[in-house]
C-alpha cells in the first residue's frame, strides 16, 4: 500500500498489510455498490488526510497504531520515537493554552477510489486503503480510511508538546462516506501519556476521553470512482476538556468507540462511558406530557403541554439528553414516531418511525438482549424490558427514551408485525468459518428477504473463553453472515450486532453443547 521507500518503516508496512485482512463490524450494513468498505458499519466510513513528507512534518510526532494488546504502539517511524524523529503523520493541528502548536499539512497523492470487490470473512481481500505501492510519485496516497486501513486496532496520532499547559484544541482532517439510509458511527477519542520512546501506553487508562462530533465531516453517498481533493475534507474538532500536557513527553490520541472495530485501547471502556455521560445533562420536570402520537403530521406546532422530553405517560419526568440544553424541542425536529405499545410479543417488530425519518434519526437499543434496533424498526427477541433511545443521526443528541415490555405473545397491529422464526447459521470453533449446513440456510434467508424492509444479524460465541476474544469473534461472525447474505442477493440493509457469549443457548462445556452457541441468528423484517 505504501509507495514511499523508507528503511525504518517495514514494521509499519507489515502492520498495514495485516490490517487490510482482519476488519470486523458491529452495526447496520449496506451493499458493496454503496460502500467503500463492507467492514464499515452501515457502509459508513471515514477517510483521514495524510502527510508522507517526513522532512516537512513536526519532529517527535507520528501517526500511530496500537497492537492487539491495546497497549503497544506501532508508529509510522517503525520503532521508538525521540524528540527529533521525522516521520509520516495524519493532517492535524493543536493548541496549548490557546496558542497554536505543531501542525501537519497535506502531502500525498489523492486516491481515485475503487470499491473493494472481493471479501474474505467480510474484509477487503485486496490491499487496504486503495493505495497500491506501484504508483509513481514521491509520496503515498490519501485518504487512509477507517475500515480499509485501520480495521484491526485503534489508531491515532502521537504528539510531542514543546510547552506545558492545557490542551485547548486538537483537530484532524477527515471526509465521511455515508451511503443513503445508513448510520454514522459513534466516535470517541482518548488521550494517553506514552512512555519515554512512545512505544507503550503508560498506566491503566487514558488521561481523558471525549465524544467526536462528525457534523463538520464532508459527506458523500458513494466513493466509487471518486478522485479525492482537498475540498472533500474538513477538520474534525476533538473537544478534550481538562487535559494538561507536559513539555518533552509523548502523548497518543487514539480513536475508539462501539463503531470502531478491533481491540480498544487499555482502559477504554470506563473512559468511553464517562465521556458519554459528559455529553448529557439530566433535567427533572413535573408537568403533564404529550404522547408521541400527538406529534404525527405536525409542522412547527408546539403543544402547550410539551416539555423537554415527550413521553406517553403523565408523571414526574426524569430523563437524560445530550448537550446542556433545557429548551423545548420543536416537533419539527423530532421523528414521526408511533404510539409505543405497552407490550411486544417475542418475534415481532415495531415500526417505531416512518421511513423518511431514517435519514435524520436513529434508534438504539439499551437492552439488546431483549430487543434490537434496525433502521426504523425495533425487533423483540426475548422476554424482558425493552428500552430504546431515539437520537439525531447528525450529532447523537438523544431526544427521548421509550420503554416497553417483551412478553411471550402480544397483540399485533398496524405498527407491530409478526416475524418468521429466525434462521441460524453455525460456525466452527474459534473461527468465522461457516459449518457446512450454513449454505442452505443463507440461501433460504436470501429467498425470504427478497422484499424485506431490513435484515438483522446477531453474532454469538461459546462461553468458555474470555470476553475480549468472544467480542471480536462474534463481530467477525456477524460480518461474515452479512457478506454471505449480500452475495446471495439480499438488497435490503443488513444490520449487525455482536453479543459475544451473552445470549448463549447452552452452558454445557462439551463440544456439541458449545457448537450450539457458535452461531449467527438472522431476523427478516417484511
Helices and strands as residue ranges (DSSP letters): H 10-19, G 32-34, G 41-43, E 45-48, E 50-51, G 54-56, E 62-66, E 73-75, E 89-90, E 92-96, E 99-103, E 109-110, E 119-120, E 123-124, G 128-130, E 141-142, E 144-145, E 155-160, E 165-177, E 188-193, E 208-211, E 218-220, G 230-232, E 234-237, E 244-245, E 250-256, H 268-278, E 280-287, G 292-295, E 315-322, G 331-333, E 343-345, E 348-351, G 355-359, E 361-365, E 371-374, E 377-380, E 384-392, E 398-407, E 416-418, E 423-426, H 438-448, E 454-460, H 467-487, E 494-500, H 511-517, E 519-525
